Amino acid sequence: MLSKYSLLRRAHSYRLLVAIGIALVIVVLVYQPVKIQGDSMAPLLSDRELIFINRLVYHFESAQRGDVIVFSYPLDRTKSYIKRIVALPGETVEIRQGMVYVNANPLPEPYVPSQYEDLSDFGPIQLSIDSYFVLGDHRNSSNDSRVFGTVARRLIDGRAVFAYWPVDRFGSLSAMRTTEAKTK
């Protein structure tokens, strides 16, 4: 016969196992691991870096300018791309001598180091009500909305949130890290 203490201990163990199980299910359903291929998002992200994306975030909030997103490539949906949102649905975007203008206002971009700038021109174009204009941070080496057009909301898989490999890149992909990229 089990003592009252033993029963309480077992109940606590079961609750702990259930909590761990629920946490694992949430992590698996919400976060998806992604391997970066290429350097179009350098210096924020590098080739072969491993990150997690949050797959549910845009079911609860709208994508914002500056978000780094993973999406299905509009010209071949079997491929995934990662880029930064620079213009939102309904906005007008134009690039003059490398400077991005949204609704005729210059867009500050501290995450684009001078050696990665592309001084070409693009647009202007007005985005439809459900599309985003995305650019790689490594502008002179990025296949982005300047080439393949806008990204429809339905093609967005999630927002990049956390890098975990290599270990020296471990951490949140927050605005602080993107600002720090300017100094590198």
N, C-alpha and C positions, 0 to 999 in steps of 0.2 A: 504494500500500500504506500502511495506517495504522500509525503507530508505537504502541508499547506505551502511551505517555502518552495518545495520542488515544483509544485503546480504553478506557482507564481513565476518562478524562474523559466519554466517551459513556455508559459504564456508570453512572457517578455521576449524570449528568443524567437517565437513565432511572429510576434509583432515586428521585431527587428528584421526578420527575413522578408516579411511582406513589404515593409517600407523600402528595403533594398531592392526588391523585385519591382516595385512601382517606380522607383527612381530610375532603374535601368530601362524600363519600358519608355518612360518619358524621354530619357536621353536618346534612345534609339529612334523614337518617333519624331522628336523635335530637331535633333542635331544630326547632320550628315557629314562624314569625313570627305574631303576633297583634296586631290593632289594637283598642285599648280603645274601647268605645262607652259613654259615660255616665260619671258621677262616683260610682258606688256604692262604689268602692274608694279614694276620695280620703281623705286626702292622699297615700297611697302611689302611686296611679295616677290619671292624669287622662284626660279625654276626648281621644281621638285619639292618645294615647301609643302607641308601638310597642314591643312586648316580644317576647322569645322564651320559649317554654315547653319544658320537657324532657318529651318524650313517652314515654320509656322508664323513667324513674326508678321508677315504681310497679310495674314488673315485677320489680324487684330489692329494693325496700324498701316498707314500709307508709307510707301517708299519715299525717302527724303533725298534731296540734293546732297551729294557727298557720300551716300551709302555705297559700299562696295558689294556688288551683287553677282551671283552666279545665275546664268540663264541659258536656255536652249538657244543655240546659234540660229538666227532666223532663216538662214539659207540652207541649213542641214540640221534638223532637230535631233539627230543622233549625237551631236557634239555639244559640249558645254563650254561657255566662255565666262570669264570673270572680268568685270570692268566697273568703273565708278559712274554713278548717275550724276550728270551735270545739268540736265534740263528735265522738267516735269511736264506731265500732260497739259496741253493747251498753251505752253510757252513757246516763244520764238527764240531760236538759237542761231548764232552766227559766230564764225571764227575769222578774225582779221589779224593777219601777221602773227598768228599763234595765240592771240588773246581771245578767250571765250567771252561772248556777250550773250546774256539771257535777258530778253525783253529790253534790249538796247543798253543794259547795264553791264559793266565789266564784272566778271566773276573772279574773285580772289582764289588762287589755287596754290596754297603753300606746299602741297604735296607733290608738285611737279618741279623737280630740280632743273636748273637752267640747262644742263647738259642733255636733258631729255625732251626739251621743247621742240616743237615742230612749228616753223614760222609760216606755214601755208594758210590759205584762206578757204572758207567753206560757208555755204548758205547765203542768205538766211533761209531757214525753213521753220514752219510752224508745226508743232507736234499735235497729233490727234489727241482726243480726249482720253485714250487708254494706252499711250505710248511714252517711252522714255528715251532720252538721248544719252548714250553712254560713251565714255572715252577711257582709254588706258592711261595710266599715269606716265608711262614711258612713251610719250606722244610720237616720237619719231620712229617707233618700232611697234605700233599697235594697229591691229585690224579691229576697227570699232565702228561706231555709227556713221563716221565719215565715209566708210566703205560699204557697209551692209545695210545702212538705214537704221531706223528706230527699233526699239525693242518693245513689243506688246506686253502688257501687264501679265497676260496668261503664260508667257514664256519664262517669267522669273521664278527660279527655284528657291531662292532664299538669299539672306544677307550674310556675308562673311563676318564672323564674330571672334574667332579664336585661332591662333596658330599654335601648333604643338610639336612640329618637327621642322628643322633641326632644333635641338634643345636651346641653343643660343637665341632663337627667334620666338621662344615660348612666351605666350601672353595674349592679351586682348588686342584686337584690331580696332582700337578706339580712335577717336579724333586726335588724341594726344600723340599716338604713334604716327599718324599720317602727317601731323605737323612737324614732328621730329625728323621725318624723312627728308624734309627740305634742306636740312643742315648736312646731310650725308653726301 
